[in-house]
Amino acid sequence: MVIRVRVIPNAKENDVVGRVGSTVRLKVAAPAIDGRANNELCKFLADFFEVRPRSVKIVRGEKGREKTVEIEGRPEEELRYVMESIP
């Protein structure tokens, strides 16, 4: 499953803010220095979708706030169900 993510770095804690259309907005506690926010983002998405951390890959936008992320490791229907639970 491929999703679009808008990252808000330097937050107090990792959290899902919501969805705007097909883009998921996430707060990440790590700063956007040396890829720390990207690592934290992948770990958070792995926990949120209940997959292994290596099953989450940033496909596009590694240095920007808007990213395209590929998530594998579970059937597509289950990932869509988790995605639809985001308000």
VMD Tcl script that builds the backbone (N, CA, C; Angstrom):
set m [mol new atoms 261]
animate dup $m
set s [atomselect $m all]
$s set {name element resname resid chain x y z} {
  {N N MET 1 A 0.848 -1.171 0.000}
  {CA C MET 1 A 0.000 0.000 0.000}
  {C C MET 1 A 0.892 1.232 0.000}
  {N N VAL 2 A 0.573 2.189 -0.805}
  {CA C VAL 2 A 1.327 3.432 -0.893}
  {C C VAL 2 A 0.448 4.553 -0.347}
  {N N ILE 3 A 1.002 5.333 0.598}
  {CA C ILE 3 A 0.257 6.455 1.180}
  {C C ILE 3 A 1.101 7.720 1.088}
  {N N ARG 4 A 0.421 8.856 1.139}
  {CA C ARG 4 A 1.102 10.148 1.195}
  {C C ARG 4 A 1.047 10.642 2.634}
  {N N VAL 5 A 2.169 11.176 3.097}
  {CA C VAL 5 A 2.291 11.595 4.486}
  {C C VAL 5 A 2.819 13.025 4.534}
  {N N ARG 6 A 2.236 13.835 5.393}
  {CA C ARG 6 A 2.733 15.185 5.673}
  {C C ARG 6 A 3.273 15.150 7.099}
  {N N VAL 7 A 4.575 15.413 7.256}
  {CA C VAL 7 A 5.255 15.278 8.547}
  {C C VAL 7 A 5.381 16.639 9.224}
  {N N ILE 8 A 5.099 16.663 10.522}
  {CA C ILE 8 A 5.306 17.844 11.361}
  {C C ILE 8 A 6.382 17.455 12.370}
  {N N PRO 9 A 7.656 17.851 12.146}
  {CA C PRO 9 A 8.740 17.453 13.054}
  {C C PRO 9 A 8.750 18.268 14.342}
  {N N ASN 10 A 9.583 17.839 15.293}
  {CA C ASN 10 A 9.803 18.517 16.576}
  {C C ASN 10 A 8.548 18.620 17.431}
  {N N ALA 11 A 7.662 17.655 17.342}
  {CA C ALA 11 A 6.471 17.649 18.184}
  {C C ALA 11 A 6.841 17.086 19.560}
  {N N LYS 12 A 5.936 17.200 20.500}
  {CA C LYS 12 A 6.205 16.668 21.834}
  {C C LYS 12 A 6.139 15.146 21.850}
  {N N GLU 13 A 5.267 14.574 21.014}
  {CA C GLU 13 A 5.151 13.116 20.927}
  {C C GLU 13 A 4.679 12.747 19.530}
  {N N ASN 14 A 4.889 11.494 19.161}
  {CA C ASN 14 A 4.427 10.998 17.871}
  {C C ASN 14 A 2.920 10.821 17.924}
  {N N ASP 15 A 2.232 11.320 16.892}
  {CA C ASP 15 A 0.782 11.240 16.897}
  {C C ASP 15 A 0.245 11.426 15.486}
  {N N VAL 16 A -0.918 10.853 15.240}
  {CA C VAL 16 A -1.628 11.063 13.983}
  {C C VAL 16 A -2.539 12.263 14.176}
  {N N VAL 17 A -2.358 13.299 13.346}
  {CA C VAL 17 A -3.178 14.496 13.458}
  {C C VAL 17 A -4.507 14.278 12.760}
  {N N GLY 18 A -4.470 13.663 11.594}
  {CA C GLY 18 A -5.694 13.414 10.841}
  {C C GLY 18 A -5.380 13.230 9.369}
  {N N ARG 19 A -6.430 13.299 8.564}
  {CA C ARG 19 A -6.274 13.158 7.124}
  {C C ARG 19 A -6.846 14.365 6.434}
  {N N VAL 20 A -6.178 14.783 5.373}
  {CA C VAL 20 A -6.688 15.815 4.493}
  {C C VAL 20 A -6.719 15.174 3.117}
  {N N GLY 21 A -7.902 14.747 2.691}
  {CA C GLY 21 A -8.015 14.004 1.442}
  {C C GLY 21 A -7.340 12.649 1.601}
  {N N SER 22 A -6.342 12.383 0.774}
  {CA C SER 22 A -5.624 11.109 0.857}
  {C C SER 22 A -4.285 11.254 1.569}
  {N N THR 23 A -3.996 12.432 2.108}
  {CA C THR 23 A -2.732 12.679 2.794}
  {C C THR 23 A -2.923 12.565 4.302}
  {N N VAL 24 A -2.073 11.760 4.940}
  {CA C VAL 24 A -2.110 11.585 6.389}
  {C C VAL 24 A -1.153 12.583 7.020}
  {N N ARG 25 A -1.606 13.309 8.026}
  {CA C ARG 25 A -0.753 14.268 8.731}
  {C C ARG 25 A -0.292 13.632 10.038}
  {N N LEU 26 A 1.042 13.639 10.240}
  {CA C LEU 26 A 1.641 13.013 11.417}
  {C C LEU 26 A 2.564 13.979 12.132}
  {N N LYS 27 A 2.535 13.941 13.469}
  {CA C LYS 27 A 3.510 14.663 14.281}
  {C C LYS 27 A 4.605 13.671 14.653}
  {N N VAL 28 A 5.866 14.108 14.522}
  {CA C VAL 28 A 7.007 13.258 14.849}
  {C C VAL 28 A 7.851 13.995 15.884}
  {N N ALA 29 A 8.236 13.297 16.943}
  {CA C ALA 29 A 8.965 13.917 18.040}
  {C C ALA 29 A 10.412 14.236 17.681}
  {N N ALA 30 A 10.983 13.573 16.716}
  {CA C ALA 30 A 12.394 13.768 16.369}
  {C C ALA 30 A 12.571 15.019 15.504}
  {N N PRO 31 A 13.736 15.655 15.597}
  {CA C PRO 31 A 14.008 16.809 14.727}
  {C C PRO 31 A 14.337 16.350 13.308}
  {N N ALA 32 A 14.194 17.261 12.377}
  {CA C ALA 32 A 14.460 16.946 10.970}
  {C C ALA 32 A 15.944 17.139 10.649}
  {N N ILE 33 A 16.811 16.524 11.433}
  {CA C ILE 33 A 18.263 16.634 11.249}
  {C C ILE 33 A 18.829 15.240 11.060}
  {N N ASP 34 A 19.650 15.058 10.046}
  {CA C ASP 34 A 20.343 13.788 9.773}
  {C C ASP 34 A 19.385 12.606 9.620}
  {N N GLY 35 A 18.180 12.844 9.141}
  {CA C GLY 35 A 17.246 11.758 8.897}
  {C C GLY 35 A 16.608 11.168 10.135}
  {N N ARG 36 A 16.758 11.820 11.281}
  {CA C ARG 36 A 16.172 11.280 12.513}
  {C C ARG 36 A 14.649 11.257 12.450}
  {N N ALA 37 A 14.054 12.290 11.847}
  {CA C ALA 37 A 12.598 12.327 11.728}
  {C C ALA 37 A 12.113 11.210 10.805}
  {N N ASN 38 A 12.868 10.913 9.744}
  {CA C ASN 38 A 12.485 9.820 8.843}
  {C C ASN 38 A 12.514 8.476 9.563}
  {N N ASN 39 A 13.549 8.241 10.364}
  {CA C ASN 39 A 13.635 6.987 11.115}
  {C C ASN 39 A 12.484 6.869 12.111}
  {N N GLU 40 A 12.194 7.940 12.788}
  {CA C GLU 40 A 11.096 7.954 13.764}
  {C C GLU 40 A 9.753 7.748 13.058}
  {N N LEU 41 A 9.614 8.357 11.882}
  {CA C LEU 41 A 8.390 8.197 11.093}
  {C C LEU 41 A 8.177 6.740 10.703}
  {N N CYS 42 A 9.218 6.084 10.227}
  {CA C CYS 42 A 9.102 4.679 9.815}
  {C C CYS 42 A 8.757 3.783 11.003}
  {N N LYS 43 A 9.374 4.033 12.152}
  {CA C LYS 43 A 9.065 3.244 13.349}
  {C C LYS 43 A 7.612 3.458 13.793}
  {N N PHE 44 A 7.171 4.718 13.763}
  {CA C PHE 44 A 5.807 5.027 14.181}
  {C C PHE 44 A 4.785 4.386 13.242}
  {N N LEU 45 A 5.007 4.493 11.925}
  {CA C LEU 45 A 4.082 3.889 10.971}
  {C C LEU 45 A 4.076 2.370 11.088}
  {N N ALA 46 A 5.233 1.773 11.378}
  {CA C ALA 46 A 5.293 0.322 11.567}
  {C C ALA 46 A 4.452 -0.093 12.769}
  {N N ASP 47 A 4.533 0.654 13.857}
  {CA C ASP 47 A 3.712 0.355 15.034}
  {C C ASP 47 A 2.226 0.594 14.746}
  {N N PHE 48 A 1.931 1.674 14.051}
  {CA C PHE 48 A 0.539 2.034 13.767}
  {C C PHE 48 A -0.141 0.998 12.875}
  {N N PHE 49 A 0.557 0.529 11.839}
  {CA C PHE 49 A -0.012 -0.452 10.916}
  {C C PHE 49 A 0.298 -1.894 11.325}
  {N N GLU 50 A 1.014 -2.065 12.443}
  {CA C GLU 50 A 1.361 -3.379 12.994}
  {C C GLU 50 A 2.119 -4.243 11.986}
  {N N VAL 51 A 3.205 -3.670 11.444}
  {CA C VAL 51 A 4.113 -4.389 10.548}
  {C C VAL 51 A 5.532 -4.206 11.070}
  {N N ARG 52 A 6.481 -4.913 10.475}
  {CA C ARG 52 A 7.879 -4.754 10.855}
  {C C ARG 52 A 8.395 -3.399 10.374}
  {N N PRO 53 A 9.346 -2.811 11.095}
  {CA C PRO 53 A 9.885 -1.517 10.661}
  {C C PRO 53 A 10.526 -1.553 9.276}
  {N N ARG 54 A 11.089 -2.664 8.882}
  {CA C ARG 54 A 11.702 -2.725 7.559}
  {C C ARG 54 A 10.666 -2.880 6.449}
  {N N SER 55 A 9.397 -3.054 6.798}
  {CA C SER 55 A 8.325 -3.123 5.807}
  {C C SER 55 A 7.814 -1.745 5.417}
  {N N VAL 56 A 8.324 -0.704 6.062}
  {CA C VAL 56 A 7.932 0.676 5.766}
  {C C VAL 56 A 9.103 1.354 5.059}
  {N N LYS 57 A 8.856 1.842 3.839}
  {CA C LYS 57 A 9.910 2.472 3.045}
  {C C LYS 57 A 9.453 3.821 2.532}
  {N N ILE 58 A 10.319 4.805 2.631}
  {CA C ILE 58 A 10.038 6.112 2.052}
  {C C ILE 58 A 10.430 6.050 0.581}
  {N N VAL 59 A 9.446 6.187 -0.287}
  {CA C VAL 59 A 9.673 6.075 -1.721}
  {C C VAL 59 A 10.074 7.416 -2.313}
  {N N ARG 60 A 9.445 8.492 -1.850}
  {CA C ARG 60 A 9.702 9.818 -2.402}
  {C C ARG 60 A 9.578 10.853 -1.291}
  {N N GLY 61 A 10.406 11.901 -1.368}
  {CA C GLY 61 A 10.302 13.002 -0.421}
  {C C GLY 61 A 11.110 12.828 0.841}
  {N N GLU 62 A 12.239 12.159 0.752}
  {CA C GLU 62 A 13.032 11.870 1.940}
  {C C GLU 62 A 13.487 13.143 2.662}
  {N N LYS 63 A 13.725 14.222 1.932}
  {CA C LYS 63 A 14.205 15.457 2.559}
  {C C LYS 63 A 13.119 16.502 2.739}
  {N N GLY 64 A 11.911 16.243 2.267}
  {CA C GLY 64 A 10.824 17.202 2.395}
  {C C GLY 64 A 9.840 16.794 3.466}
  {N N ARG 65 A 8.847 17.643 3.681}
  {CA C ARG 65 A 7.812 17.327 4.667}
  {C C ARG 65 A 6.738 16.420 4.101}
  {N N GLU 66 A 6.521 16.488 2.795}
  {CA C GLU 66 A 5.543 15.610 2.160}
  {C C GLU 66 A 6.261 14.406 1.591}
  {N N LYS 67 A 5.832 13.228 2.003}
  {CA C LYS 67 A 6.515 11.992 1.630}
  {C C LYS 67 A 5.519 11.000 1.047}
  {N N THR 68 A 6.036 10.132 0.207}
  {CA C THR 68 A 5.277 8.991 -0.283}
  {C C THR 68 A 5.887 7.768 0.374}
  {N N VAL 69 A 5.069 7.008 1.098}
  {CA C VAL 69 A 5.553 5.887 1.894}
  {C C VAL 69 A 4.875 4.604 1.414}
  {N N GLU 70 A 5.676 3.547 1.267}
  {CA C GLU 70 A 5.152 2.240 0.894}
  {C C GLU 70 A 5.150 1.346 2.125}
  {N N ILE 71 A 4.000 0.703 2.383}
  {CA C ILE 71 A 3.858 -0.169 3.540}
  {C C ILE 71 A 3.516 -1.569 3.042}
  {N N GLU 72 A 4.281 -2.544 3.486}
  {CA C GLU 72 A 4.064 -3.939 3.119}
  {C C GLU 72 A 3.988 -4.761 4.403}
  {N N GLY 73 A 3.738 -6.054 4.269}
  {CA C GLY 73 A 3.778 -6.925 5.433}
  {C C GLY 73 A 2.428 -7.420 5.907}
  {N N ARG 74 A 1.353 -6.830 5.423}
  {CA C ARG 74 A -0.004 -7.275 5.744}
  {C C ARG 74 A -0.826 -7.226 4.465}
  {N N PRO 75 A -1.934 -7.956 4.425}
  {CA C PRO 75 A -2.797 -7.881 3.240}
  {C C PRO 75 A -3.320 -6.462 3.010}
  {N N GLU 76 A -3.536 -6.122 1.765}
  {CA C GLU 76 A -3.977 -4.787 1.370}
  {C C GLU 76 A -5.282 -4.376 2.067}
  {N N GLU 77 A -6.204 -5.306 2.232}
  {CA C GLU 77 A -7.492 -4.985 2.860}
  {C C GLU 77 A -7.309 -4.559 4.317}
  {N N GLU 78 A -6.415 -5.246 5.026}
  {CA C GLU 78 A -6.166 -4.901 6.432}
  {C C GLU 78 A -5.519 -3.527 6.551}
  {N N LEU 79 A -4.584 -3.220 5.660}
  {CA C LEU 79 A -3.941 -1.906 5.681}
  {C C LEU 79 A -4.953 -0.806 5.357}
  {N N ARG 80 A -5.832 -1.059 4.412}
  {CA C ARG 80 A -6.873 -0.071 4.072}
  {C C ARG 80 A -7.822 0.149 5.252}
  {N N TYR 81 A -8.148 -0.924 5.983}
  {CA C TYR 81 A -9.027 -0.803 7.137}
  {C C TYR 81 A -8.392 0.091 8.208}
  {N N VAL 82 A -7.108 -0.104 8.457}
  {CA C VAL 82 A -6.393 0.735 9.428}
  {C C VAL 82 A -6.342 2.172 8.931}
  {N N MET 83 A -6.113 2.344 7.634}
  {CA C MET 83 A -6.056 3.687 7.048}
  {C C MET 83 A -7.414 4.404 7.172}
  {N N GLU 84 A -8.514 3.671 6.985}
  {CA C GLU 84 A -9.841 4.276 7.083}
  {C C GLU 84 A -10.201 4.638 8.508}
  {N N SER 85 A -9.524 4.083 9.501}
  {CA C SER 85 A -9.818 4.411 10.892}
  {C C SER 85 A -9.276 5.776 11.291}
  {N N ILE 86 A -8.438 6.377 10.434}
  {CA C ILE 86 A -7.890 7.710 10.729}
  {C C ILE 86 A -8.963 8.752 10.397}
  {N N PRO 87 A -9.296 9.600 11.354}
  {CA C PRO 87 A -10.356 10.618 11.101}
  {C C PRO 87 A -9.911 11.699 10.152}
}
mol reanalyze $m
mol bondsrecalc $m
mol representation Tube
mol addrep $m
